[in-house]
Amino acid sequence: MNKQISFKEAVTILILMLVMLGWGVIGFGMSPQIPVLTVIALLIFWLQIRGFEWEEVMKGISQGISTAIVPIFLFLLIGTLIAVWIQAGIIPSLMVLGFHMISSHFFVPSVFLVCSLVGLAIGSGFTTVSTVGIALFGMGSTLGINPALTAGAIISGAVFGDKMSPLSDSTNLASAVAEADLFDHIKNMMWSTIPAFIGSLLFFFFLGQSNKATSLAGIATVESSLRQHFSVSFWAALPIILMFACAWKKVPAIQTLFANIFLSVAMIFVQNPGFKMQKLATLIESGYVSNSGNKTVDALLTRGGISSMMGTVSLIIMTLALGGILMHLGIIDSAMKPLVERLKKPGRLILTTIMAGIGINLFVGEQYLSVILPANAFKPAYKRIGLDPLALSRALEDGGSVINYLIPWGVAGSFVASALGVPVLDFLPFTMFSLLSPVFSILSGFTGIGLKWKQEKVA
């Protein structure tokens, strides 16, 4: 039996796979783990029929999952860090700082800035939108501002924070699958992220000015609750300064996170000498549970812990197992080889990577798969022409993670549309950060500005 997979056969497999994933995630509204597991089972069954040895299938699974060992450990540390940051008052202090940036006369741009800061602090676009975002959306409604414009500012800020935060699972995922250092990845993303941030801020500044005033009582209530139940002070800047210092000195991510966790735990015991070790163990394992009595604060700050990361970890294991099978048995190579062979210029390669991420978002509507599948497909091409893995990881973010919020049937798009009560197609033209990020990333690829090379450029 011929075990060589042809181009047509490989393309057929990938299309059927995307259809099944999209059908499960979009059509039935399932969590992506179930469709991915189903696709893996059917793919293994087909490979057995085609005569592939079981050992080869298992080798593909092992190779795929092996790349996730360090990232999985990072995710567990990030879950721990989120919990101790809340308990130590770091995240509440950043929220209070953000609330002081609210201006009634420049409401829309200040909404963008506040959501950017909160998203950066907590590393979750979903949580930022569903808590602080909803409160700010209600304030915008009292001002009579276009709801789609307010929603666009909220989502743009949340996506920026999610993209640039070392606590973000999507940011960790992109750096992991591209085999790039987390903090180098965040630093390199600035070449496309900072222009997109400035462009978005200018856009919201010119469209979002208001001569009306509004009550900031809702924000004041949240701030009062934060100050009452958490230690809000300038000392909260210490772990953040430590994190930036470690990133500047290129300290590995695992060491950086451990150092930050130890410092935050020390702050907890300084603030509360009676804090029990058993309670610390529960905090690290299960996360922080907020009981402030304020629904917004409790919804925002009940999170973190090792257990909170297990859903993401399970999806990463499954998708990388799937990617490992597709790569090891030559399915992706057979499907992409005719295209990849023509991608000898960095601009075209980055453009194709971003378009692939957008395409998978449209096909499947799942944020993680829009990062993982293009990474598996194009990683060899980046190595072949001498581009650094950082070039790939940035393209994965700019074409995958940030675009999912603009897809009406996407997980992120449908979530924020439901949370804010604004259809995706209404806020899409105003979600400038998600629209501009891929543009500047593509420009970087064609101009060479901010493009990272691993070695001498290959002709």
N, C-alpha and C positions, 0 to 999 in steps of 0.2 A: 504493500500500500504506500502511495506517495505521501510523505509527511511534509513536503515543502508546501507552504501556504502561498497561494497565488495572490496577486493584487486584488482581483475581483472578489475572491473568497474572503480576504482580510477586510476589505471595505464593507462587504455584506455583513460580516460579524460585527463590526464596529457600529454600523447603522442600526442593526437589530438591537444591539446592546443599548445604544442611546435611546431608541424608541421604548424599550422596556423600562429603562431608568426613568425616562420622562413620563411614561404612563403611570408608573408607581408613585412618583413624587408629585406630579401635577394632577394626573387623572384621579387618583385615589387619595391624594393628600397624605401619603405615608411618610414617616420619617425615612431618610435616605438609606438607613442601614438595611432595611428589609429588601428593597429592590436590588441593592448592591449584592447582598447575600444570595438572592435568587439568580442574578446574572452569573455569579461565580459558580453556582451549582450547575446551571445549564451549560456554561462554558466548559466545565470539567467533564460533564457528560458527553458533550460533542467531541472533545479532545480524545476521550476514550474510544469513541466510535471511529475516529480518524486514525486510531492506532498509535497514539502517543503513549510512551511509557509513563506509568504513574510516578516513577521517581523523577522524571523531568518536570511533571506538573508540580510536584512538591518542592522541587528545587526552585521553580519560578516563584512559588508562594514564599518560600524562605528568603530568597533574594529580595523580594519586594518588601517584606516586613522588616528585614534586617536594617534597612535604611531608616526605619522609624524608631529604633531603640532609644537613641539620644533625644529626638524630639518628644517622645512620649514621657521621658524623664523630665524634660523641660516643662511639659504641660502640667505634670504633677507639682513641680516647684512653683509654677505660676498660680495654680489653684491655692497653694499654701500662702503665697505672697499676697494675693488678693485678700484672703481672710485676715492675715495679720496687719495688713495696711489699713483695713477698716477698723479693726480693734484698736490700733495705735493712733487712729485719728488722721492718718495721712490723706486718705480719699475724702473724708468729710471736710478737711481743711481746704483741699483743692476745690471742692464744690462751693464752699463759702466764698473763696476768692473769685470763682466764676460768677456767682450771683452779684457780686459788687461791680461787675463789668456791664450789667444790664442798664441800658439807657432807653427811656421812653421815646425820645426824639430820634434816635438812631436804632430803633428796635430791631429791625431785621438783621443788620450787620452784627449787632451785639448778641442776638440769638445764635448766629453762626459761630461767633467767638466762644460763647459760653458752652455750647454743645461740643465744640472742638476740644475745649479744656476738660470737660467732664468725660468725654469719650477717651481722651488721652489718659486720663487718670484711671478709668476703670477697664479700658480695653474692650468694651462691648458696645457696638453700634445699636444693637437691639435694645439693650437696657437703657441706653441714653435716650433713645426715641420714646420708649414706652413709659418713662418716668419724667425726667426733666423736660423732655420734648413735649409731652402732653400738657404740662403746666404752662410752658411757653406758648404753645399753640392756642391755649385758652386766652392768654394775655393778648396775643395777636388778634384774636377774634373781637375782643373788646375795643381794640384800636380801629377796627374796620379794615384791616390789611387783608389783601387777597390771601385766602387760606392756602392756595397752591404755592404762593411765594414764601409764606411762613414755613410750610412743610418742606420746601426745597432748602431753606436755610438750616432747618433742624437736621434734616437728613445729611446735607453736605457736611455740617460740623461733626455729626456722629460718625460718618464714614471716614473723615480725616482722622479723628481720634482713634478709631478702630484700626486704621491702616498704619498709623505711626506709633502705636503703643506697644511696648515690649510685653504687655500683658495680653495682647490680642491673640486668639487662637489662629485666626486666618493669617496674621503676619508671621507667626511661628511656623505655620504649615508651609507657606510659600518659601521661606528660607530653608526649611527642612528638605522639601522635595527637590529643591534646586541645589542642595548640598552647599549652602552659603551660611556664613556666620550671621546670627540673628542681628547683632548690633551693627555690623557692617552693612547688612541688608537695609536696616532702618536708615542709616546714614546715607546710603546710596540712593534710596528712594526720594531724598530731598530734591534731586535734580528734576524730577517731574512733579513732586508734591508741592514744593514751595511755590513755583509759578502757578500751579492750579489753585493753591490756597489764596495767593494774592489776587489772581483773576476773579476768583469767587467772591472775595471780600469787596473788591471794587464793584462787582456786579450788584451785590446786595446793598452796598452803600448808595449807589445811584438810584436803585429801584425801591429801596426800603426806608427812605427818610419819611418822617412823620412829624407834623406840628401838633399832634394831639398828645395828651397825657393819659396815663393809665395808672391804676392802682397796682403797686407792687406788693400788696398785702400777702398774696399767696406765696411769693418768694420769701418774704420776711418771715412767714410762719415756718417754712421749711428750714430757713437759716436758724431761727430760734430753736427749733427742735434739734438741729445738728449741734449747736453750741451747748444745749442742755445735756445731751446724751453722749457726746464725744469730746475728746480733748482736741479742741481746735486752736492751734497756735502756730507760730513761725517755726517751731522746732520740727514740724511736719516736713519741712523742706530738706532735712538731713538725709533721709533715704533717697530722695529724688536727686539730690546733689551727688550722693554716692553712686547712684546708677549712671548718671551722666559722666562722672569721673571715670568709672570703670569702662564705659563705652569709649571715652576719649583715649584711654590707655590700652584699649583693645583687650581687656580682660575677658576671657571666655564667658559665655552666657551662664553656664552652670555655676561657675565661681561667683559671678556677679549676683545671681539670684540668691545663692546661699548667704553671701555677705549681707545682702539687703534683708533677708529673712531674719538673720541673727540680730541685726541692728534694730529692726522693727520689734522683735520679741523683747529686746532689752528696753526699748521705749515703753512697751506695755507694762513691764514690771516696775519701771521707774514711776509711771503715772499711777499705777495701781499695785502697790507692794503686796496686797493681799490676794492677788490673782493666783489661782491654784494651777498646779501643773496638769491636773486632770482636765481642767477647763481648757488649757492650752492645747492638750492633745485632741480634745473634741473639736476645738476651733480649727485645727489643722486638718483633721480628717473630714469633718462635715461642713465646715464653713461658718461664717458669721451669720447669726440670726438676729435681725433688728427687731426690737420691741419698743420702739419709741412712742407708738400710738399715732404717729403721723403716717398715713398710708403711702404717701409719695416716698418718704424716707425709708420706710420698711421695705417697699418694693425695690428700691434702688440698692439698698445696702444689705439685703439678705442674700448673700452669695459667697462664692469662694469655697475653698477647701478642696482636698484631693478628690472627693466623690463627685464634685461638680464637673470635673474634667473627664469622667469616665465615658460619657456619651460621645464626646469628641474623639477620645482615644479609640473607642470601638470602631467608629467610622473610619478613622485613619488606618487602623489595622486592616479593615476589610478592603478599602479602596487601594491601598498599597499592595495587598495580596493580589487583587484583580490586576493592577498595573504590572506586578511582577510576572504573572502568567502571560499577559499580553506581550511583555517585552521579551521574556526568556524564550518563548516559543515562536518569536518572530512575527507575531500578528501585526503589531504596531509598525514594525520595521517594513514589512511588506506593503502596508497601506500607505505609509508616509514616504517611503524611499523615493518614488518618482518626484514628489514635491520637494523633499529635503535636499535632493541632489541639485535642484535648481536654486536653492537658497544659499548662495555663496557670499552675499553682501549683508552686512549687519542690519541695515535699514529694512530690507525685505524680510529678513528672518524675524526681527522684532515685530514688524507689522503683521506678519503671518501668525506669530505667537499670540498677539493681542486679539486678532480676529478670530483665532481658534477659541480663545477663552470666551469671547463674546458669543460665538456660535454655540458653544456648549451651554452657556447660560440660557440661550434661546431654546436649545433643544431640550435641556434637562431641567433648567431652573434651579440648579443646586450649586451653591457657592464653592464648596470644597472640591467638587468634581471639576469645576471650571479651572481650578488651579492644578489639580493632580494629573488629569489626563493630558493637557498640553505639555506639562513638565516631562512626562514620560515620553511623549512623542518627539519633542524638539531638543531634549538635553544632548543627544549625540551631535546634532548640528552645531550647537553652541561650542561644544568641545572641539569639533573639527575645524572651525574657522578661528579658534583661539580666544573666544569671548569668555570673560570671567563668569562663574555661576551667578554673581550679583546682577549681571545683565538679564539673565533669565528670570531670577526671582522678582525683579522689578516689573518685568513685562507680565509675569503671572498675576501680580497684584493689580496692575493697571488695566488688564484685560479681563480679569476674573473676579476678584473680590469686590471691587468698587462698582462693577456693572450690575451685579445681581439685584441691587436695589432699584434698578430701572426696568426690570422685567416684570410685567403684570402677573405672570404665573410663577415667578421666581419665589423662593422661600423668603428672601429678605423683602422683595417688593410687595408681596401679598401681606406680609406681616406689618410693615410700616403703613401700608394703605389702610389696613384694618385698624391699627392703633390710632392713627390720626384722622381717619374718616375722610381721606382725600384719595381719589383714584390715582393710580400710578401715572397714567397718561396725562393727568392734570399737573402733577408736580414734576414730571420728568423734565420739561424745559427749564425749570428753575433749580434743578439739582446740579448746579454748575460744577461742583468739585468732581463728581463722578463723570461728567461729560468732558471736563478739561484734562483729567489725569491721563487717559490714554493718548490724547492729542500730543501732550508734551513728551510723553514717553516715546511716541513714534518719531517726533521731531529730533529727540536725542539720538535715536537710532540712525537717522539719515544724516544728521549734522556731525555726529561724533561727540557732541558736547555732553560730558558726564557719562560717557560710555566706558565701561570697565573692560579692559583686556587682560587676560591671564598671562599672555606671552606676547611675543612679537606678532604683529598682525600678519595673517596668512593671506597671500595674494589670491 
